[in-house]
Amino acid sequence: MYILGINAFHGDASACLLKDGKIVNAIEEERIRRLKHWAGFPSEAINFCLQDAGISIKDIDHIAISRDPSANFIKKISHSVKNMVKISSIYNRLMNSRKIVSVKSLVAKEFHVKENELKATFHNIEHHRAHMASAFFASPFEEAAVLSIDGFGDFSSVMAGTGRANKMEVTGNVIYPHSLGVFYTTFTQYLSFMNYGDEYKMMGLAAYGKPSLVDEVRNVIHLTDDGFFKLNEKYFRHPKEGVKMVWENGVPEIDILYSNYLIEKFGPARQKHEELTDYHKDLAASVQKVCEDVIMHILNHLHKKTGMKNLCIAGGVAQNSVANGKIIQNTPFEELYIPSAGHDAGTSIGAALFVYNQTLGMPRMEPMYFAGLGSKYDNDEIKEFLADKNLNYSYHEDDNLFDMVTDCLINQSGVVGWFQGRAEFGPRALGHRSILVDPRRTDASDLLNLKIKKRESFRPFAPSILKEYVREYFEQADDVPFMEKVFAIKSEKRANIPAVTHVDGTGRLQTVHKEYNEKYHRLISCFHEKTGVPILLNTSFNENEPIVNSPQEALDCFLRTKMDMLVLENFVVYR
């Protein structure tokens, strides 16, 4: 049985394929089209999934779309009428909804078949149910409390519930216009990080400030006795005016969310090229602190309501790795699972799993600890690719390859582009499409930010650490396979790994498992044998673009930056 999961007409469009309940592959549309957070119908992603599996669209039994226009329909109409939302805003929503319900005709058109030639049954899965499914049905837990929390999807921003075996039950939600994701995005925009998905920039900036404006920020969002929250609507434009959002054929766009009242209370919004002042840093720290408080409020109430020890989280706010790293310490939950793609791209997997487990009642798959689900190229394909280039390159067996790469990192202070196996599904490079650096270097941040990544200097770099050494370096000894949590680095270790220690003494770690990521584990082990440090600095293989997907994109990035070595499977390309 084949199930095709789709996230369409929303940011981070994606597709995945399940065969008999096992994930065959998954990819984000942005990786192929080369536009970050690409929104629209994921035709290229679908095509990849089919070709990679060697099947056609006619072989698909079920197609699951992670949107349901009928969800909360009465509440949508009621809100629009009550608040006299602009006709243009209502029209845009209706047009987006029409496209979602006409996916069958779009699929038939895209793959040049007649609708009656498609045997697939089509399923519209509510956005947050797809998020919840992406976490719970992929988790190792037989039962767990489940939380989806993001900006908006199908008119709600939070959905909470429980999962047991192959079924989930929803116990509560938060409806438009109230949204923790919108709260965070609004201040992200106020600080002039205007691109879709820029919230991580404010999270990184927050470490440089003090939460001295918490009282002012708490007036923007209020905790409620039911375990949720409400926005103070005076600070936002979307409740009354509606806000233009573009969800198709390119990079998603969201108009300004903050109101004049927010400017009145917090002062003029920062301009794009304006210096980041202490006020901006303190505001970022205060927003992050209030965001964490809201999350803990929701989770403590959820635990009280469910009594469960395990927790699964997904949704855009679940990408807040700083908050994630504090959950176990600040709630009664004992175990936490967050999928590799907690953001909207992950709803393609969630929608497919929802149909397989919840709708069809089939047994759960093995827990998902591996994100390598995307494109792959073997040594023969790479050799053929390199043969046409006027480059210096050579082939090396694994042991010699690891020795060469680690020597480059250690002895030549090198920067290495590392392209191995299947591309990761999700926003993090996890040792398959990574740029690697010696974490002991004091100049690594400046080198990478200014000469390769060309990004803001305040953004941190992440440590990939052998799983068996986490307790030695971090205050918490949890498993973090998808780089989804930030932990405090032990004070006595920080000077040893300055390149991956953030200004506040933390690191967004990836625990590297030998059984799931053997080649990357062996590389780090080789580095450990030579240096005594079981860690590599790992950042995504890109330069202000989606993570590289193919050998050509990896080579292009290598050539236009100042990387010292490019490794494509077992081939090494030199300057």
N, C-alpha and C positions, 0 to 999 in steps of 0.2 A: 504494500500500500504506500503510495506516494502522496505526501501533503506538501503543498507549496505555501509558505508563509510570506506575506507582503506587508511592508509599511509603505503606504502610498499617500501622496498629496499632503505631506507633512515633512518637516525637517528630518534629515538623516534617513531618507528613503532607503529601503533595503529589501532583500529577499533571502529566504532560506529554504532548504529542502530536507524533509524528513522521509526516510524509508523505513517502514515497519517500526516507527517510533524512535529511530536513531537519527541524529543530525548528520546528514551527508556533507553539507556545505552551507555557507552563509557569507554574504558579502554586502557591503554598503555601496550604493550607487555612486557616491563621491569618489571611490577608489578607481572607478573605470572612467567616469566623465571628467575627473580631475577638478571638480569644484567642491570646496568644503561644505559639508552639511547639505548637499544637493537635495532639493525638494521636488516632488512630482511623482510621476509613475515610473517605478524602477525597472524599466524594460531591459536595460543592460545587465542589471543584477539578476533578473529572472533568467535571461539568456545564458549567463554564466552558470547558474545553478543547473540548468538543463544540460548544457553541453558538457560540463564537468562530470555529470552523472551518466552521460551517454543516452539520454532519453529525450522525448519530445513533449510538447505541451499536451498532446493527446493522451500521454501516459499518466497524467496527474489525476488522482482520485478525488482530492479535496483541495480547494484553494481558500485560504484563511486570510482575511484582510483585517488589520488591527485598528479598524475604525467602525463605528456603528452609528450612522446618522439618526437612527430612531431613539437612541439612548437619551434620556432626559429631554425628550422633544417638547413636552408640555412646559417644562421649566424654561427652556430656551425661548419659546414664544412669550411666555408670561413676563420674563425679564425684559425682552425687547419692547413689549407694549408698555410695561410699567415705567420704564426709564426712557422711552421715546428715543431709542438708539437710532443713529443715522441710517437712512434707507440704504446707503451705499454699503455700510457694514453688514447689514442683514443680507443684502444681495450677494456679497462676496461669500458669506457663509453658506448660503443656499447653493451657489454654483459649485463650491467645494464639495458639498454633500452630494450633489447630483453626480459628480464624477466618481465618488466613492461607490455609490450604488450601481454605477454602470461599468464596473470593473470587468464583467464578463465580456461585454462588447469590446472593451479596450484590449483585453487579452487576445480575443479572436482576431481583431484587426492587426495587432502588433505581430502576431505569429502566423498571419496569413492563412487562417482557417475559418470555417464557418462556425457560428455559435453552436449549432447542433452537432458539430464534430467534437466538441469538448465534453468529455464524460464527467468532468469534475463537478462536484457539488460546491457551491460558493457559500462561505460563512462570513458574516460581519461580526467581529469580536470587539466588544467595547474596549476602548483604548487602555484603560487602567486594568481591566481584567487580563489583557494581553501582557501588560507589564508584570502583573502579579504572577501569571503563569510562567513567564520567562525566568522568574526567580525561584518560585516554589517547586515547579515540576522538574527543574534542573538541579535542585539542591539535594544534599544527602539525607534530608530529614523526612521521616515518616509522617511527622506532624509539625506544624509551625504556625506562628502568627505571621501574617503577610501584610506588607505595606507598600503601596505605590504612591509616589509623591513627585509632582513635577509642576510645569506651568499650567497648561490645560490640555485636555483631550476629551472629546465628546462631552464638553460642558462641565466637567468636574476636574479638580486638581489633586485630590487625595482620595484614595480608596483603601480601606483597611478590612481585614478579614482573617480567616483561618484556612489552613490547608491540612487535609488528612488523606493519606494514601493518594488516590488519583482524583480527588475532588477538592474544590475550594468553595468557601462560603463568604459572601460579603457581609460585613457587620456595620459598616458606616462609610460615609464619604463627605467630601466638601465640594460644594457646588459654586460655580461662577457667581460673582466676580472674585471670590476669595481664593487666594493662591499664594503659597509660600514661594513657589518658583517665580511668580510675577513680582513678588516683593523683592526677591534677590536680583532679578533682572532689572528692575526699575532703578535700583541703586548702582548696578553695573553700568547702565546707560548714563546715569547722572555723573559718574566718574569718567565718562567719555570712552568707555569700551563698548562700541556700538555694534560690532559684528554679532550675528547670531552665534550663540555658543561661547561668548566671551566671559561667562561667569567665573570660569577658573582663574582668570586674570585677577579679579577682585579677591578671590580666595587666596591667591599667592601674595597679593599686596597686603592682605590683612595681617600677616605675620610681622610686618614692619611697623604696625601701629599699636596703639593702646585703646582698649574699648571704653574710652572716656565719654562717648556720646550714646551710651546704651539707653539712658532714660529717654532721650529725644527719639531714638529709633523705636523704642517700645511703644511709643504713641502711634506708630504707623501700623502695627499689627498687634492684636489683642488675643490672649489666650482665653478659651471658653471652657465652661464646666463639663462639656461633653467630650473633652479630650482633644478638641480641635482648635480652631482660631478663626478670627475675622479680621479682614483688612479695615483700616480707617479709610473709607472710600474717598475722602477729601484729598488724599495724597496722590490719587491715580486718575488717569483719563479714561481707562477702559470701561468702568461701570456705567458712566452716563453717555459719553461720547462714542464709545466704540473706538477701536484702534485698527488701522489698516495692517493686515498681515498677508504676505505673499507666500504661497505654499506650492508653487509649481514652476517647472522649467528652469531651474537654476538655484542660486543661493537664496535661502529663505530670508525674508525681511520682516521686521516688526517695527512699527512706528514708535515714536517717543511715548513712553508709558507714564512718566511723571507729570504731575499737574503743576500749575502755577503756585498752588498752595504749598507743595513740597519745596519749591524754590524759595518761597517766602519764609519757610521755617528753617531750611538748611543752607540758604544762600545760593548764589548763582552756580549753575552747573559748570563743572570743569570743561574747558575747551580742549579739543583733541591734542594740540601741541603745547598746552600749558603744563608747567612743571607740577609734578606730584608733590604736594605740600604735606606737612605733618597732619593738617586737618583732613586731607583726603585719606591718608593712611589710617588715621584714627577712626574715620567714618567707616572705612572698609572693615576694620577690626570690630567695630561695634555692630555692624550689620551681620558679620559672620557669627558673633557671639549670640545675637538675638535669634538668628536662624537656628543655631545649635539648640538654644533653649526651647524653641518651638518644636523641633524634632524630638527632643527628650520628653517634652510634655505629651506629645502624641504617643510616643512609645511606652512611657510609663503607664499611661491610661490603657493602652492596648494590652500590656502585660497584665494589668489588674483585671481587665475584662476577660482575657483568655486563659490566664494562668499557665501559658506555655513557656518553655525554657528556650525554644529555638525561634529564630527570627529570620525572615527573608525580606529584602528591600529591593525595589527597582524604581525607575523613574528618573527624570533629569536631576532632581535634587539628590538622588542616590549617588550621583557623580561627585558630590561634595565629600571628598576623601578625608578632609580634616574632621568633619563631623562624624563620619563613619568610624574613625579611629577612636572615638570617645564613647561609642554606644555601649559597649560591654561594661565599661567602668561607671557609666552614669545611669544605667537601667538594670533591672533584675534579669534581663536576658543573659543566657550563658553562651549561646552559639549564634553566629551571624553568617548568613550567606548572601553575597551580592554577585550577580552574573557579570560576565566580561563586558556586556553591552547593556548597562543599566539604563542608558538613554533611549531615545525613541527608536533607534535602529534595532534594538533588541526586541521590539514588539513583533517583528516578523517571526522570530523564533517563538515568542510567547503565544502568538495567535495560532501557530501550527501545533504547539504543544497543548494549547487549550482544546483544540478540536480533537486531537488524538486521545488525551487523557480525560478531560471533563465531558466532552460531547459524546465521544465514542466509547468511553469507559475502558480504554485499554491500559495495560500496566505501564508504570513509569520506566523511563530509561535510566541508565547508570548516571550517577552524579557527574555534572560537567565541571571539570577542572582545567580544561584545555581549550584555548580559543583559536587554535590554528584551523580555520574552516574556509579560508579564502583561496586565492590564486596560488598555484604551485608551478615550479619549473625544475625539471631534473637536469643533471649534469650534461646530458646529450643536447638538450635544448639550449643550454647556456653556452656550451662549446660552439654550437652552430651560430648563435647570436654573436659571440665574440670574434669568430673567424672573419666576419665581414668588417671589423673595426680595425683601425690602425692604432693598436694599443699594445702595451707591454703587459702580458699576463702569463700565468702558469697554473698548472694543476697540482694539487697536493692531497694526499690521503689525510684522513682526519687528524691523526696524532701530530703529523708534521704541520698541518694547517693550524692547529691550536697553538703549537710552539711559535710559529711565525707571527700569528696575530698578537699573542701576549707579549712577545718581544717588541713588536711595534708599539704597543701600548706602554710598556715599561721603559724600554731602553731608548726609544725614539720620541717619547712623549707624543705618540701618534693619536690620531682620531680615525676610527675605523667604521666604515659602513658595512653592516652585517646583514646579509640577505639570505635567509635559510627557510626551507620548508614552506608550509602554507601560511599565507598572510593571516594576521590576527583579525578576528571579528570583534569590533569595539574600538574605542578611542585611544587605547594604549598599545604601544609597541612593546611586545613581551619577549623579545629575543628572536623574532623572525624577520622583522623589518626595523632594525634598530641602528642607531649610531652609538658607538661604545667609546668610553674614555676611562683612563685610570682614575679611580675615585680619590686617590691620594693627592691629586694635583690641586694646588691652590689657585691656579689660573684657569681651571677648566670652565667655570661659569662665564668669564669674560670671553674666552676663546670661542666657545660654542655660541653664545648669544650674539657676539659682534661679527664673527667671521663665517658662521655656518647657519645657525638658526635665524639670525637677524630678528630678534624679538626683544621684548622688554627685559631689562636687566634684573628686575625683581623676581622673575619667575624661577622656581627651583628646578633642579634636576633629580632624577630618581635613582635609587639604588636597587639593582637586582642582586639578591643575596641567596646563597645556597640555603635551602630550607633548614638544614640541620644546624645552621649557625645563627639563626634568628635570635635565640635567647641570649647569645653572647653579645649582641650588638644593640638590641632594642629592649625598651622597658616592658613591652608586651610581646608574648611569644605566640601570637596567633598565626594562622595560615592565611596568606594574602596572595593567591595565585594570579589575580588580575590587576594588581597595583591599585586596589580600590580603597585602601585605608592609609592614613598617615599616623605614624607612631613616633614617640619620643626616642631619640637615639641616646644610649647611655652616655652620660657626661664624659666618662673616661675614654670613650671611643671617638668622640666628635673630631678631635684634632687629627685622628688617623685617616678620616674620610671626609675632608672638608668640601670636596666637590659635590657631595650628595647630602650634606647637612645644611638644612635651611637656616635662615637667620634666627629662628626661634628654637633651634636644636632638634628639629624633627626631620623625618624622611618619609616620602611616599614610596614604600617598599613594594617589591615584587618578590615573593618567595618562589624560588626555582626548584621544581621537583624533577628528580632524575627520571621517574617513570613517565612523566608527561612532556618533558622538554629536554630530552637526553643530550642533544648536541650542545645546546646552550649551557646545560649543567656541566658538561665536560670542559667547555671553554673556561667557565668561571673556576672550575676545579684546577685547571692548569695555571690560571692566574694566581690562585690561592697557594699552590705549591711553590710558586716563585717568590711571592710577596708576603705570604702569611695573612692576606686579606681576602676573604671569601665573597667579594663584592665587585661588581662593575657598575660604573655610571651608565645608565641606559636612557636614551631619549629617542623619540620617534625619528625614523629615517625620512625626513622631509625638510623643506625650506619654505615656510609659509605657503603650504599646499597640503592636500591630503597625503597621508603616508604612502610611500611609493608602493606600487602594485606589481610592476613588471621589471625585468632586468634593464630595459631601456630607460625607464624612469629612474631607477637606481643609478645607472651610469650618468644620466643627465645631471642628477643632483650632485653626484661625486665630482663631475667635471666643472660645474659652475661654483663650487665651494672649495674650501681648503682642507678637505679630508685627505688623509695620507695614504689610506689603503681602502680598497673596495673588495669585499669577499662575496662572491656569488656562488652559493653552494660550496663546491671544492675548488673553485677558480679564484685566484687572487689577481687583481688589477692594480698596477703601480702607477705612480706619477711619472 
